[in-house]
Amino acid sequence: VSQSRIAYFGNAVNMDFETARRQVETNLIGPIDLISQVVPGMVERGSGLIVTINSVAATTVFSSAAAYSASKAGMLAFTRSLRQDVRSTGVKVVDLIVGATNTEIWDSESRSKFADRMLSAGHIAATVASVVSSADDPNMMIEEIIIRPQLGDL
């Protein structure tokens, strides 16, 4: 069982409810709360851009990631629904669905072992910059981008 301040990874059979609740609060409830604070103003202005950084765990099953995957899948469902709700207002919602990225969510041993198979934070930042640069086009909306390491998931 591995538990970081960011995520819980371990067998679903042994996971306690409190751990699952914290994971859902971090990855689903927190972002929904934040988004709910900014969307009304965007709708009122008739423009705005929300970019979420999600995980391929939202759409791909990984062993020992039940709570993490559930929270990420819930967030993806929320943003897909939100996108439909605000589409006609000029507000854009973009999901980046990201594979293994060399960040602190991984333990130091995994980061060392798989560094050459992971994305960097720079890859993600460059993608966000590209999305932002296209946001002013009123006839186009990028909805989702899946970014994975060249050699696939870990």
C-alpha positions in Angstrom: 0.0 0.0 0.0 1.3 3.4 -1.0 -0.2 6.5 0.3 1.0 10.0 -0.5 -0.4 13.4 0.3 -1.9 13.4 -3.2 -3.3 9.9 -3.8 -4.0 6.5 -2.4 -2.8 3.4 -4.3 -3.5 0.0 -2.8 -5.8 -2.9 -3.0 -9.5 -1.9 -3.0 -10.3 -4.8 -0.7 -8.2 -3.3 2.1 -9.0 0.3 1.6 -11.0 2.0 4.4 -13.9 4.3 3.7 -12.1 7.4 5.1 -9.3 6.9 2.6 -11.7 6.7 -0.3 -13.6 9.7 1.0 -10.4 11.8 1.2 -9.5 10.8 -2.4 -12.9 11.8 -3.7 -12.8 15.1 -1.8 -9.4 15.9 -3.2 -9.9 14.9 -6.9 -13.7 15.6 -7.3 -15.3 17.7 -4.7 -12.5 20.3 -4.5 -12.3 21.0 -8.2 -16.1 21.1 -8.5 -16.2 23.7 -5.6 -13.5 25.8 -7.3 -15.2 25.6 -10.7 -18.5 26.6 -9.2 -16.9 29.8 -7.9 -15.8 31.0 -11.4 -18.3 29.6 -13.9 -21.2 32.1 -13.1 -18.9 35.1 -13.9 -17.7 33.5 -17.1 -21.3 32.8 -18.2 -22.3 36.3 -17.4 -19.3 37.7 -19.5 -20.0 35.3 -22.3 -16.5 33.9 -22.3 -14.0 31.9 -20.3 -11.8 28.9 -20.3 -11.6 26.1 -17.8 -8.7 23.6 -18.3 -8.6 20.5 -16.1 -5.6 18.3 -15.8 -7.0 14.8 -15.3 -5.5 11.3 -15.5 -5.8 8.4 -17.9 -7.0 6.6 -14.8 -10.3 8.3 -15.5 -10.7 6.1 -18.6 -8.3 3.2 -18.0 -8.5 0.6 -15.2 -5.3 0.1 -13.2 -4.8 -2.3 -10.4 -4.6 -0.8 -6.9 -6.1 2.5 -8.1 -9.9 2.1 -7.4 -10.5 5.3 -5.3 -8.1 7.3 -7.5 -9.7 6.1 -10.7 -13.2 6.6 -9.4 -12.5 10.2 -8.4 -10.9 11.0 -11.7 -13.7 9.3 -13.7 -16.2 11.4 -11.7 -14.3 14.6 -12.5 -14.3 13.7 -16.2 -18.0 13.1 -16.2 -18.6 16.4 -14.4 -16.5 18.4 -16.8 -18.1 16.7 -19.8 -21.5 17.6 -18.5 -20.4 21.1 -17.6 -19.1 21.6 -21.2 -22.5 20.7 -22.5 -24.2 23.1 -20.1 -22.1 26.1 -20.9 -21.3 25.4 -24.6 -23.8 28.0 -25.9 -22.6 30.7 -23.5 -19.1 31.1 -25.0 -17.4 29.3 -22.1 -15.0 26.5 -23.0 -14.1 23.5 -20.9 -11.1 21.5 -21.9 -9.9 18.2 -20.3 -6.3 17.2 -20.5 -6.3 13.4 -19.8 -2.7 12.8 -18.9 -0.6 9.6 -18.5 2.4 9.0 -16.2 4.0 12.3 -15.5 7.2 12.7 -13.5 5.7 14.4 -10.4 5.6 13.7 -6.7 2.5 11.5 -7.1 5.1 8.8 -7.9 7.5 7.5 -5.2 11.2 8.4 -5.8 12.1 4.8 -6.7 9.5 4.8 -9.5 10.5 8.2 -10.7 14.1 7.1 -11.0 13.3 3.7 -12.6 10.7 5.1 -15.1 11.9 8.6 -15.7 12.6 7.9 -19.4 9.1 6.6 -19.8 7.3 9.5 -18.2 6.0 12.8 -19.4 7.5 15.9 -17.9 5.6 18.8 -16.4 6.9 20.8 -19.4 5.0 18.6 -21.8 1.8 19.3 -19.9 2.5 23.0 -19.6 3.2 23.2 -23.4 -0.1 21.5 -24.1 -2.0 23.9 -21.8 -0.3 26.9 -23.5 -1.5 25.5 -26.9 -5.0 25.2 -25.6 -5.0 28.7 -24.2 -3.7 30.1 -27.5 -6.6 28.7 -29.4 -9.3 29.7 -26.9 -10.2 32.9 -28.6 -11.5 31.2 -31.8 -15.3 31.4 -31.5 -15.9 28.6 -34.0 -13.7 25.9 -32.4 -13.4 24.2 -29.0 -10.9 21.7 -28.0 -12.8 19.3 -25.7 -10.3 16.7 -24.6 -6.7 15.9 -25.2 -5.2 12.6 -24.2 -1.4 12.8 -23.6 0.5 9.6 -22.9 4.1 8.7 -22.8 5.4 7.4 -26.2 5.9 3.9 -24.8 2.5 3.8 -23.2 1.1 3.5 -19.7 3.3 2.3 -16.8 
